[in-house]
Amino acid sequence: MTIDRYRIIKEIARNGPITVYRAHHEILKRTTLLKVYDGADQELIARFEEEARIVAALESDFVTRIYDFGFANDHLFFIAAEYVEGGNLTHYISRRQPDMEQRIRLCARIAQAVCYIHDKGYIHRDLKPENILVTAEGEIKLTDFGISLHEAIKKHTPDQKLVGTPLYMAPEQVNNLPVSRQTDIFALGTIFYTLFTEHPFDAPSYGEIFAKIISHRQPPLAETNTRIPEWFSELVQLMLQKKASKRPEDLQSVMETFRRHMNVPHGSGDVKDERRRMHPLAGLLILLVPLLLYVMFSMVRERLQREPVQPFSPADSGISRQQDTTARPAPLAHPDKGQSSPPAQRADKSKRPVGLPPGNVPARLWINAFPWARVYIDYDFIDVTPLKDTLQLKPGWHKLQLQNPAYATWSDSVFLKAGEFKELGYHLDSLCYTMRIQVQPWGKVYIDGVYIGDTPLNKPLLLTKANKSLTIKNRYFKTYTEKLEWDGSPVVERRIILEKKAGIQ
């Protein structure tokens, strides 16, 4: 089998329409990793192209090189990348069985590689053992930059469209908030933790995984194994802090911790940079720069002593008070009004009655949901469960919605009497049922018109009785549509064989 100029040697992995091959370039006589997408999803193709551009811009020994990308025909898009003998981090640990000190040194090299891409302004957003390759010589190479983001781009994933690998997401990713370098630091902390003991957030369903990421406090590594150094255990705990602001500010500080306790290279530079020698004139410049700065400072100080200082006027400064731009979870769209009220109007809904005439007695409401949920009252975002405060609302009917990315949105209507206190608890798993889907050959899965993923899905679908339709699409086959009617069974199986379109062989 040949794709463009590449002869396929072996299939390495397959995930829906994406297949990864070991291939050989017939002209250059070079073994490559060929990543092939068979489909017409423009968003996925755009990710392929963005990945190629990012890797080309990084050009480092810490990153797998991209040799080529493009279309082999109307529907086959490919990326040809450097083939790394050795495999990913999981394979490396399984084959080599490194001891504790070797694993800690491996963590330092991984941190150094990620530190390099951070210094170039990129956030990976999908760090996991499968995306960390280890060469036969033990060097680290990062791969799969399809959802990476440059810090200069002020955007984050749209609501209900999480990207990344659930087991290695940071709390801010789960809550659909803007990401930062600390997001990658949390993922690294999770990876480091799993190199010494079981995964801290593993669970049977996405909902339980997300709940653990947000609220579960994993025991320090030193408690799981007394031979693990206390300093390393404390470092990993710091990297796994739930609030991004409490994690290390950057990986330079993480590398400094490794340097204090182990003999590891300085800086985050490329491996090639470590071997570069200082230019002979660099030493002279190091001596001259402080001298020049001292002369300039002396001249400025002398001038300031001669001239009176003008009083500072805010009106002349050109400085204006900035509007609060703190990121908050996006509100649900009101079916009639579009987007709900802006964050400034929502901020105090949990502390005062809404629309209550003077003299009327408010009703009080408290809500909790397992594993967790974002709470919306009358289409306005309130808080994440468990609620910190009792809500004060005007008497009457209110629309309640619970939102968790791993579940369908749950809606309910609640009637509150004046002066009444009502406490509501929901177990999202009990409101849902599991659907396992097998599709031949493969297809894109949509629930109520919302894209879920390509088969085979990593996890079973969690659905509620509110879900109305299942749709499977593949451009070469007829679209499959099914009206969903839940019979109360906790698990539903679907085996779907798509029918080819007329005229397609």
NORJOGI-V399725 format. One record per residue. N is the residue number from 0. RES is the residue in one small letter. SS is DSSP state (@ for helix, = for strand, . for the rest). PHI is phi in radians with two decimals (NA if undefined). D_LAST is the distance of its C-alpha to the last C-alpha in Angstrom with 1 decimal. Layout:
n: <N;N>
res: <RES;RES>
ss: <SS;SS>
phi: <PHI;PHI>
d_last: <D_LAST;D_LAST>
//
This chain:
n: <0;1;2;3;4;5;6;7;8;9;10;11;12;13;14;15;16;17;18;19;20;21;22;23;24;25;26;27;28;29;30;31;32;33;34;35;36;37;38;39;40;41;42;43;44;45;46;47;48;49;50;51;52;53;54;55;56;57;58;59;60;61;62;63;64;65;66;67;68;69;70;71;72;73;74;75;76;77;78;79;80;81;82;83;84;85;86;87;88;89;90;91;92;93;94;95;96;97;98;99;100;101;102;103;104;105;106;107;108;109;110;111;112;113;114;115;116;117;118;119;120;121;122;123;124;125;126;127;128;129;130;131;132;133;134;135;136;137;138;139;140;141;142;143;144;145;146;147;148;149;150;151;152;153;154;155;156;157;158;159;160;161;162;163;164;165;166;167;168;169;170;171;172;173;174;175;176;177;178;179;180;181;182;183;184;185;186;187;188;189;190;191;192;193;194;195;196;197;198;199;200;201;202;203;204;205;206;207;208;209;210;211;212;213;214;215;216;217;218;219;220;221;222;223;224;225;226;227;228;229;230;231;232;233;234;235;236;237;238;239;240;241;242;243;244;245;246;247;248;249;250;251;252;253;254;255;256;257;258;259;260;261;262;263;264;265;266;267;268;269;270;271;272;273;274;275;276;277;278;279;280;281;282;283;284;285;286;287;288;289;290;291;292;293;294;295;296;297;298;299;300;301;302;303;304;305;306;307;308;309;310;311;312;313;314;315;316;317;318;319;320;321;322;323;324;325;326;327;328;329;330;331;332;333;334;335;336;337;338;339;340;341;342;343;344;345;346;347;348;349;350;351;352;353;354;355;356;357;358;359;360;361;362;363;364;365;366;367;368;369;370;371;372;373;374;375;376;377;378;379;380;381;382;383;384;385;386;387;388;389;390;391;392;393;394;395;396;397;398;399;400;401;402;403;404;405;406;407;408;409;410;411;412;413;414;415;416;417;418;419;420;421;422;423;424;425;426;427;428;429;430;431;432;433;434;435;436;437;438;439;440;441;442;443;444;445;446;447;448;449;450;451;452;453;454;455;456;457;458;459;460;461;462;463;464;465;466;467;468;469;470;471;472;473;474;475;476;477;478;479;480;481;482;483;484;485;486;487;488;489;490;491;492;493;494;495;496;497;498;499;500;501;502;503;504>
res: <m;t;i;d;r;y;r;i;i;k;e;i;a;r;n;g;p;i;t;v;y;r;a;h;h;e;i;l;k;r;t;t;l;l;k;v;y;d;g;a;d;q;e;l;i;a;r;f;e;e;e;a;r;i;v;a;a;l;e;s;d;f;v;t;r;i;y;d;f;g;f;a;n;d;h;l;f;f;i;a;a;e;y;v;e;g;g;n;l;t;h;y;i;s;r;r;q;p;d;m;e;q;r;i;r;l;c;a;r;i;a;q;a;v;c;y;i;h;d;k;g;y;i;h;r;d;l;k;p;e;n;i;l;v;t;a;e;g;e;i;k;l;t;d;f;g;i;s;l;h;e;a;i;k;k;h;t;p;d;q;k;l;v;g;t;p;l;y;m;a;p;e;q;v;n;n;l;p;v;s;r;q;t;d;i;f;a;l;g;t;i;f;y;t;l;f;t;e;h;p;f;d;a;p;s;y;g;e;i;f;a;k;i;i;s;h;r;q;p;p;l;a;e;t;n;t;r;i;p;e;w;f;s;e;l;v;q;l;m;l;q;k;k;a;s;k;r;p;e;d;l;q;s;v;m;e;t;f;r;r;h;m;n;v;p;h;g;s;g;d;v;k;d;e;r;r;r;m;h;p;l;a;g;l;l;i;l;l;v;p;l;l;l;y;v;m;f;s;m;v;r;e;r;l;q;r;e;p;v;q;p;f;s;p;a;d;s;g;i;s;r;q;q;d;t;t;a;r;p;a;p;l;a;h;p;d;k;g;q;s;s;p;p;a;q;r;a;d;k;s;k;r;p;v;g;l;p;p;g;n;v;p;a;r;l;w;i;n;a;f;p;w;a;r;v;y;i;d;y;d;f;i;d;v;t;p;l;k;d;t;l;q;l;k;p;g;w;h;k;l;q;l;q;n;p;a;y;a;t;w;s;d;s;v;f;l;k;a;g;e;f;k;e;l;g;y;h;l;d;s;l;c;y;t;m;r;i;q;v;q;p;w;g;k;v;y;i;d;g;v;y;i;g;d;t;p;l;n;k;p;l;l;l;t;k;a;n;k;s;l;t;i;k;n;r;y;f;k;t;y;t;e;k;l;e;w;d;g;s;p;v;v;e;r;r;i;i;l;e;k;k;a;g;i;q>
ss: <.;=;=;.;.;=;=;=;=;=;=;=;=;=;=;.;.;=;=;=;=;=;=;=;=;.;.;.;.;=;=;=;=;=;=;=;=;=;.;.;.;@;@;@;@;@;@;@;@;@;@;@;@;@;@;@;@;@;.;.;.;.;=;.;.;=;=;=;=;=;=;.;.;.;.;=;=;=;=;=;=;=;.;.;.;.;.;=;@;@;@;@;@;@;@;@;.;.;.;@;@;@;@;@;@;@;@;@;@;@;@;@;@;@;@;@;@;@;@;.;.;=;=;.;.;.;.;.;@;@;@;=;=;=;.;.;.;.;.;=;=;=;.;.;.;.;.;.;=;=;.;.;.;.;.;.;.;.;.;.;.;.;.;.;.;@;@;@;.;.;@;@;@;@;.;.;.;.;.;.;@;@;@;@;@;@;@;@;@;@;@;@;@;@;.;.;.;.;.;.;.;.;.;.;.;@;@;@;@;@;@;@;@;@;@;.;.;.;.;.;@;@;@;@;.;.;.;.;.;@;@;@;@;@;@;@;@;@;@;.;.;.;.;@;@;@;.;.;.;.;@;@;@;@;@;@;@;@;@;@;@;.;.;.;.;.;.;.;.;.;@;@;@;@;@;.;.;.;.;@;@;@;@;@;@;@;@;@;@;@;@;@;@;@;@;@;@;@;@;@;@;@;@;@;@;@;.;.;.;.;.;.;.;@;@;@;@;.;.;.;.;.;.;.;.;.;.;.;.;.;.;.;=;=;.;.;.;=;=;.;.;.;@;@;@;@;.;.;.;.;.;.;.;.;.;.;.;.;.;.;.;.;=;=;=;=;=;=;=;=;.;.;.;=;=;=;=;.;.;=;=;=;=;=;.;.;.;.;.;.;=;=;=;.;.;=;=;=;=;=;=;=;=;.;.;.;.;.;.;=;=;=;=;=;=;=;.;.;.;.;=;=;=;=;=;=;=;@;@;@;@;=;=;=;=;=;=;=;=;=;.;.;.;=;=;=;=;.;.;=;=;=;=;=;.;.;.;.;.;.;=;=;=;=;.;.;.;.;=;=;=;=;=;.;.;.;=;.;.;=;=;=;=;.;.;.;.;.;.;.;=;=;=;=;=;=;=;.;.;=;.;.;.;.;.>
phi: <NA;-2.25;-2.11;0.97;-1.74;-1.94;-1.58;-1.31;-1.71;-2.76;-1.44;-1.70;-2.73;-2.50;-2.46;1.08;-1.43;-1.82;-2.23;-1.96;-2.12;-1.60;-2.35;-2.29;-1.31;-1.17;-1.56;-1.43;0.97;-2.27;-1.36;-2.34;-1.73;-1.90;-1.82;-2.10;-1.96;-1.87;3.01;-2.28;-1.27;-1.13;-1.14;-1.21;-1.10;-1.09;-1.15;-1.01;-1.11;-1.12;-1.05;-1.09;-1.17;-1.11;-1.12;-1.11;-1.25;-1.29;0.76;-2.48;-1.18;-1.50;-2.28;-1.13;-1.37;-1.76;-1.66;-2.89;-2.75;2.77;-1.73;-1.48;-2.76;-1.11;-2.30;-1.90;-1.86;-2.37;-2.20;-1.79;-2.20;-1.07;-1.62;-1.79;-1.25;2.34;1.67;-1.45;-1.05;-1.08;-1.12;-1.06;-1.12;-1.13;-1.39;-1.47;0.85;-1.15;-1.37;-1.10;-1.11;-1.12;-1.19;-1.14;-1.14;-1.11;-1.05;-1.10;-1.20;-1.14;-1.06;-1.12;-1.15;-1.19;-1.03;-1.09;-1.23;-1.12;-1.12;-1.51;1.67;-1.85;-1.93;-1.23;1.30;-2.50;-1.29;-2.83;-0.97;-1.20;-1.75;-2.06;-1.70;-2.16;-1.28;-1.06;-1.52;1.53;-1.42;-1.72;-2.35;-1.56;-2.46;1.06;-1.75;-1.09;-2.03;-1.17;-2.44;-1.48;-1.07;-1.26;-1.59;-1.54;-2.63;-2.51;-1.07;-1.06;-1.01;1.11;-2.42;-1.25;-2.15;2.06;-1.84;-0.84;-1.10;-2.09;-1.33;-1.56;-0.94;-1.19;-1.23;-1.07;-1.47;1.07;-1.84;-1.01;-1.73;-2.66;-1.04;-1.12;-1.14;-1.15;-1.12;-1.09;-1.06;-1.11;-1.03;-1.13;-1.10;-1.04;-1.05;-1.26;-1.28;-2.12;-2.76;-1.24;-1.09;-1.26;-2.09;-1.16;-2.81;-1.17;-2.25;-1.04;-1.02;-1.21;-1.07;-1.11;-1.09;-1.15;-1.05;-1.37;-2.18;-1.31;-1.76;-1.27;-1.16;-1.01;-1.00;-1.11;-1.43;-1.39;-2.65;-1.18;-1.44;-1.28;-1.02;-1.08;-1.11;-1.25;-1.04;-1.16;-1.09;-1.14;-1.06;-1.15;-1.19;-1.74;-1.08;-1.17;-1.54;-1.03;-1.16;-1.61;-1.42;-0.94;-1.09;-2.74;-1.39;-1.07;-1.20;-1.12;-1.11;-1.11;-1.12;-1.06;-1.17;-1.16;-1.93;-2.47;-1.54;-2.09;-1.06;-1.41;1.38;-1.93;-1.11;-1.07;-1.01;-1.14;-1.10;-1.12;-1.63;-1.34;-1.65;-1.25;-1.15;-0.96;-1.33;-1.09;-1.09;-1.12;-1.11;-1.06;-1.35;-1.34;-1.04;-1.05;-1.13;-1.12;-1.11;-1.14;-1.10;-1.11;-1.09;-1.11;-1.15;-1.14;-1.10;-1.12;-1.19;-1.13;-1.22;-1.48;-1.86;-1.19;-1.47;-1.32;-1.10;-1.51;-2.11;-1.00;-1.15;-1.62;-1.40;1.36;-1.64;-2.12;-1.22;-1.41;-1.25;-1.09;-2.05;-1.02;-1.22;-2.27;-1.00;-1.21;-1.29;-1.23;-1.36;-1.33;-1.07;-1.84;-1.83;1.33;-1.24;-1.37;-1.06;-1.18;-0.94;-1.07;-1.43;-1.55;-1.01;-1.91;-1.16;-1.45;-2.03;-2.50;-1.10;-1.70;1.13;-1.69;-1.11;-0.99;1.62;-1.37;-1.59;-1.32;-1.67;-2.10;-2.42;-2.25;-2.28;-2.39;-2.57;-1.88;-1.33;-3.04;-2.81;-1.47;-1.78;-2.12;-2.00;0.92;1.28;-1.83;-1.20;-1.89;-3.01;-1.79;-1.23;-1.26;-1.10;-1.34;-2.22;-1.29;-1.40;-1.91;-2.27;-1.25;-1.06;2.21;-1.45;-2.37;-1.57;-1.92;-2.35;-2.00;-2.24;-2.46;-0.99;-1.51;-2.28;-1.24;-1.10;-1.70;-2.07;-2.66;-1.94;-2.15;-1.82;-2.09;-1.62;-1.03;1.38;-1.36;-1.96;-2.16;-2.05;-2.07;-2.27;-2.28;-1.91;-1.04;-1.11;-1.30;-1.59;-2.17;-2.32;-1.74;-2.11;-1.76;-2.09;-2.09;-2.18;-2.00;-1.39;-2.95;-2.88;-1.54;-1.73;-2.19;-2.00;0.92;1.44;-1.71;-1.19;-1.78;2.86;-1.69;-1.33;-1.33;-1.27;-1.19;-2.35;-1.08;-1.35;-1.85;-2.16;-2.15;-1.16;-1.31;-1.29;-1.95;-2.55;-2.05;-2.28;-2.10;-2.16;-2.63;-1.03;-1.69;-2.27;-1.20;-1.20;-1.73;-2.30;-2.39;-1.41;-1.53;-2.35;-1.34;-1.66;1.65;-1.22;-1.21;-2.28;-2.14;-1.85;-2.35;-2.06;-2.04;-1.91;-1.29;-1.73;-1.15;-1.23;-1.11;1.56;-1.81;-1.48>
d_last: <18.1;19.3;19.1;21.1;24.3;24.1;23.5;22.5;25.3;24.9;23.3;26.3;25.2;22.3;22.9;19.9;18.0;20.7;21.0;24.1;24.2;27.1;26.2;28.2;28.7;28.7;31.3;33.6;33.4;33.4;31.8;30.3;28.8;25.4;24.4;20.7;19.5;15.8;16.1;18.1;21.3;24.0;26.7;25.2;24.5;28.1;29.3;27.7;29.5;32.7;32.6;32.4;35.3;37.5;37.2;38.0;41.0;42.3;42.1;44.0;44.3;43.8;40.2;37.1;36.6;33.5;32.7;29.8;27.2;24.6;21.0;18.9;16.3;15.6;15.0;16.6;20.4;22.7;26.4;28.0;31.2;34.1;33.5;36.5;37.7;39.2;36.8;37.4;40.7;39.9;39.0;42.1;44.4;43.0;43.4;46.7;48.5;50.8;54.1;55.3;56.8;53.7;51.5;53.8;53.7;49.9;50.1;52.4;49.9;47.0;49.4;50.3;46.6;46.0;49.4;48.3;45.3;47.6;50.2;47.5;47.0;43.7;43.1;40.2;39.7;37.5;39.7;39.0;39.2;35.5;36.1;39.3;38.8;41.8;42.1;43.7;46.9;46.8;46.0;44.0;41.0;39.4;35.7;33.2;34.9;32.0;34.3;37.6;40.0;42.9;46.2;46.9;44.0;45.6;42.8;41.4;38.4;38.2;39.3;37.0;34.6;36.0;34.7;35.6;35.7;37.8;39.9;41.1;41.5;45.0;46.7;46.4;42.6;42.5;44.8;42.7;45.6;45.6;45.2;47.5;48.3;49.7;46.2;45.2;48.6;47.9;44.6;46.5;49.1;46.6;45.1;48.7;49.6;46.7;47.8;50.9;50.2;47.6;45.6;47.9;45.4;43.0;42.4;39.9;38.7;38.3;41.2;43.5;42.4;43.2;46.5;47.5;46.7;48.9;51.8;51.8;54.5;53.5;56.5;57.5;56.2;59.8;60.2;57.2;58.5;62.1;61.4;59.3;61.5;62.8;62.0;58.3;58.1;59.7;57.4;54.2;55.8;56.6;53.0;51.8;54.1;52.5;53.9;52.5;56.0;57.5;55.1;56.1;56.0;53.9;52.9;55.9;58.2;56.0;56.2;60.0;60.2;58.5;60.9;64.0;63.1;61.2;61.2;58.0;57.4;58.6;56.5;52.8;52.2;49.6;50.3;51.1;53.5;55.4;56.2;57.4;61.2;63.3;64.4;68.2;68.9;67.3;70.4;72.6;70.4;70.7;74.5;74.7;72.4;74.7;77.7;76.2;75.2;78.8;80.3;78.0;78.8;82.5;82.4;80.6;83.0;86.0;84.7;84.0;87.6;89.0;87.0;87.1;83.9;82.7;82.0;78.4;77.3;73.9;73.9;74.0;71.5;68.3;67.2;65.8;65.0;61.2;59.4;58.2;54.5;54.1;50.5;50.1;47.2;45.5;46.5;44.2;43.5;45.6;43.6;46.3;47.9;45.1;46.3;49.4;52.7;52.9;53.9;57.6;57.9;56.2;58.2;61.1;59.5;60.1;63.8;65.1;64.5;62.1;63.6;66.5;69.7;73.0;74.7;71.7;70.8;67.3;65.0;63.8;60.4;59.1;55.5;53.8;50.3;48.8;47.2;47.8;46.9;47.6;49.9;49.7;52.5;52.0;49.0;51.2;50.6;53.6;53.1;51.3;52.4;54.8;56.7;59.8;61.8;62.3;60.9;63.4;61.9;63.4;63.7;61.0;57.2;55.0;51.2;50.3;47.0;46.1;43.4;41.9;38.6;37.7;38.3;37.6;40.6;43.2;45.3;48.6;51.7;55.1;58.5;61.5;65.1;67.8;69.2;66.6;65.1;61.7;59.7;56.0;53.9;50.1;48.1;44.5;43.0;44.8;43.3;39.8;37.4;34.8;31.1;28.9;25.2;22.3;18.8;15.6;13.9;16.2;17.5;20.4;23.2;25.6;28.8;30.4;28.4;29.6;27.1;27.9;25.5;22.2;21.6;23.1;26.3;29.4;31.5;31.3;31.5;35.1;35.1;38.0;38.6;38.4;34.7;32.9;29.1;26.2;23.0;19.9;17.6;14.3;13.1;9.3;10.6;13.4;16.8;18.9;22.6;25.5;29.2;31.3;34.4;36.4;38.1;40.4;38.7;39.0;35.5;32.4;29.2;25.7;22.6;19.5;16.0;13.7;11.6;8.1;8.8;8.4;6.4;3.8;0.0>
//
